Amino acid sequence: MDFISVFCAKMEEHKPKFEIRGLLTRDDRVYPLSTDTKVLSTVFELLVRPFILEIADEHGFIVYEPDQQNYYPDFTLMKSESDKAKIAIDIKTTYRDFRKDGTWRARFTLGSFASFMRNKTKNIAFPYSDYAKHYIVGFIYTRVESTNGTHPYSLENREEVPYPFKDVEWFVQEKYKIASDTPGSGNTENIGSITAASVAEFAKGDGPFANLGEDVFNDYWMHFPRYRERKQAPYTNLKEYLAWKGKSW
C-alpha cells in the first residue's frame, strides 16, 4: 500500500474542517483550547484517527494504538502482531514562526534517537526492526493569541469561543525524507526535521537523507552522540558522519 497517496485521497474524500474551539462537557459547557502544542497535537491526532482506521479496514490492516504515553508510533498498521512489515504513523504538530518580513519557517521534532533506535524495544509499540515504513502526518498552523479563552462558555454561546489556531495545513511523508542531521534543539535527544517555509517543502520530502536512503538515516541517528557526549563525538553533522564512514556521497 502506498500510504501517502491513500491518506491524501482519504483526506480529499472527507475534507475535514479544522475548526475546533474547545472541549464539551456533560453539562453543555465548552472549555476553550489553549495554544499549547501538546494539546493541539492531540486534537489533530483525534481528527485524523477515523481516517486511519478507515484506511486500515479498507486495506486489511489491524491498527494498534499504544496505551502508554510517549510511546512510538501513534498508530501501527499491521497484518498481525508477527508481521515484519509494520507501518508506523506518527502525528506531528508545529506552528508557523513568522519573520519581520511576513514570511515564516516551521520545524518539527521527529521523536527520540536515544531510545528504540538503539535498543530496538524501548518506548516503542513493537520492535523497531518490525517496521518497514515510518510516516509522519504533519500539521502546521498559525497561533491565535487571545485573552478571551480563560473561562467556560455555554453551548448556546459556542460561537463566542475563540479559536486557538487558524490556517491549518497538512502533509504526509516518510520520516527519513524530512529529517535533518541536527537534533530538535541543542539540549535534547530528539531528531529534528528540516526547516521549511511552506508545507509543500515538507510534502516533497527533499531532506538531506532523501537521496542517501533510510539505512543511512538509521545508522546516522543510531550513532549520533547524546547531548553530554557531543564534544568528544566523531561527528555532529552529516558531513562529519560521511567522513567518519569514509564515504563521499
C-alpha positions in Angstrom: 0.0 0.0 0.0 1.2 3.5 -0.9 0.2 5.1 2.3 0.9 8.7 1.1 -1.4 8.6 -1.8 -4.1 6.6 0.1 -4.0 9.0 3.0 -4.2 12.1 0.7 -7.1 10.5 -1.1 -8.9 9.9 2.2 -8.4 13.5 3.3 -9.7 14.7 0.0 -12.7 12.5 0.4 -13.6 13.7 3.8 -12.3 17.3 3.6 -12.1 17.7 7.4 -12.7 21.2 8.9 -10.0 22.2 11.4 -12.4 24.4 13.3 -12.0 23.1 16.9 -13.0 25.5 19.6 -12.9 23.5 22.8 -13.9 20.6 24.9 -17.6 19.9 25.6 -18.6 18.6 29.0 -21.7 16.7 30.0 -23.3 19.8 31.4 -23.0 21.5 28.0 -20.1 23.8 28.9 -17.4 24.5 26.4 -13.9 24.9 27.7 -11.6 26.7 25.2 -8.4 25.1 24.0 -5.1 26.6 24.7 -2.3 27.2 22.1 -0.2 24.5 23.8 1.4 22.4 21.1 0.9 19.2 23.0 -2.8 19.9 23.4 -3.2 20.7 19.8 -1.2 17.7 18.7 -3.8 15.5 20.5 -6.6 17.4 18.8 -5.2 16.8 15.3 -4.5 13.1 16.1 -8.1 12.7 17.1 -9.2 14.4 13.9 -7.3 12.0 11.6 -7.8 8.9 13.7 -11.1 7.9 12.0 -9.5 8.2 8.5 -6.5 6.0 9.5 -9.0 3.4 10.9 -10.9 3.5 7.6 -7.7 3.0 5.6 -6.7 0.1 7.7 -10.2 -1.5 7.3 -10.2 -1.0 3.5 -6.7 -2.5 3.1 -6.8 -5.4 5.5 -4.7 -4.0 8.3 -5.1 -4.1 12.1 -4.5 -0.9 13.9 -2.6 -0.8 17.2 -2.5 2.3 19.4 -0.3 2.3 22.5 -1.8 2.8 25.9 1.4 4.3 27.3 2.4 7.9 27.0 5.5 8.9 24.9 5.4 5.6 23.0 6.2 5.4 19.3 4.3 5.4 17.0 0.8 6.9 17.4 -0.6 4.2 15.1 0.8 0.9 13.9 -0.8 -0.7 10.8 -0.1 -4.4 10.5 -1.5 -7.7 9.2 -0.8 -9.4 12.5 1.4 -8.9 15.6 4.0 -11.2 13.9 4.0 -9.0 10.8 7.6 -7.9 10.0 6.4 -5.2 7.6 4.5 -3.0 10.0 3.7 0.6 9.1 4.4 3.4 11.7 2.3 6.6 11.5 3.2 9.4 13.8 1.2 12.7 14.1 3.3 15.8 14.5 2.2 19.4 15.0 4.0 22.7 14.9 3.2 26.4 14.4 4.5 29.0 11.9 7.4 31.1 13.2 6.8 34.4 11.5 9.6 36.7 10.4 9.6 40.5 10.3 9.1 40.4 6.5 5.9 38.3 6.9 7.4 35.0 5.8 7.5 32.1 8.1 9.5 29.0 8.9 8.5 25.7 10.6 10.3 22.8 12.1 9.2 19.6 13.8 10.7 17.2 16.3 10.5 13.7 15.0 11.0 11.6 18.1 13.9 10.3 20.1 17.1 8.9 18.7 18.3 7.6 22.0 15.6 5.0 22.8 14.1 2.5 20.4 16.5 3.3 17.6 19.3 2.0 19.8 17.9 -0.8 21.9 15.0 -1.6 19.5 12.3 -2.1 22.1 12.4 1.0 24.4 9.3 3.2 24.2 8.0 1.6 21.0 4.9 -0.4 20.4 6.8 -3.2 18.6 10.5 -3.8 18.0 11.9 -1.2 15.6 13.1 -3.9 13.2 9.4 -5.0 12.7 8.6 -1.7 10.9 9.1 -1.4 7.2 7.8 2.1 6.8 7.7 5.2 9.0 5.4 8.0 8.1 4.8 11.5 9.5 1.4 13.2 9.2 2.3 16.8 9.9 0.1 19.7 10.8 1.2 23.4 10.6 -0.9 26.2 12.0 -0.8 29.8 13.0 -1.3 30.5 16.6 -4.1 32.8 17.7 -3.3 34.6 20.9 -6.4 35.5 22.8 -7.4 36.7 26.2 -11.0 35.6 25.8 -10.4 31.8 26.3 -9.9 31.9 30.1 -13.4 30.8 31.1 -16.0 28.2 30.0 -18.9 29.1 27.7 -22.4 27.7 27.4 -23.2 25.6 24.5 -25.6 28.2 23.2 -22.7 30.7 23.1 -20.3 28.4 21.4 -19.7 30.8 18.6 -18.1 33.1 21.1 -15.4 30.6 22.0 -12.1 31.8 20.5 -10.1 29.6 18.1 -6.6 28.8 19.4 -5.3 28.4 15.8 -6.0 29.2 12.2 -4.8 28.4 8.6 -4.1 24.7 9.2 -2.2 22.9 6.5 -1.1 19.3 6.5 1.2 16.9 4.7 2.3 13.2 4.9 5.8 12.0 4.1 8.2 9.3 5.1 10.1 10.3 8.3 13.6 9.9 6.9 12.9 12.2 4.0 12.0 15.2 6.1 14.6 14.6 8.8 17.6 16.9 9.2 21.0 16.0 10.5 20.6 18.1 13.7 18.6 17.4 16.9 15.3 19.2 17.5 17.1 21.6 19.9 20.6 21.8 21.3 20.0 20.0 24.6 17.5 17.3 23.5 17.9 13.8 22.2 15.2 14.2 19.5 15.6 14.1 15.8 14.9 17.5 14.2 13.2 17.9 10.9 14.2 20.2 8.0 13.3 23.8 8.4 10.8 24.8 5.7 9.0 27.9 4.5 6.0 26.0 3.1 4.0 22.8 3.6 5.0 21.9 0.0 8.6 21.6 1.1 7.7 19.0 3.7 5.4 17.1 1.3 8.2 17.0 -1.3 10.5 15.2 1.2 13.8 16.5 -0.1 15.8 16.5 3.2 19.5 15.5 3.4 18.7 11.8 3.8 16.2 11.6 1.0 18.9 10.6 -1.6 21.2 8.8 0.9 18.4 6.4 1.9 16.7 5.2 5.1 19.6 2.9 6.0 22.0 5.9 6.2 19.4 7.8 8.2 19.0 5.0 10.7 22.8 4.5 11.1 23.4 8.2 11.5 20.9 8.7 14.3 21.6 5.3 15.9 25.2 6.5 16.5 24.5 10.2 16.9 26.0 11.4 20.3 23.9 12.1 23.3 23.8 15.7 24.5 26.7 15.4 27.0 28.8 13.3 24.7 29.0 15.7 21.7 32.3 17.4 22.5 34.1 14.0 22.2 32.0 12.6 19.4 33.3 11.6 15.9 30.6 13.6 14.3 27.7 16.0 15.0 26.6 16.7 11.4 26.2 14.8 8.1 29.4 16.0 6.5 31.4 14.7 9.5 29.5 11.5 9.6 30.2 10.7 5.9 33.9 11.5 6.6 33.8 9.2 9.6 32.3 6.5 7.4 34.8 7.1 4.7 32.0 7.9 2.2 31.9 10.6 -0.4 28.1 10.7 -1.2 
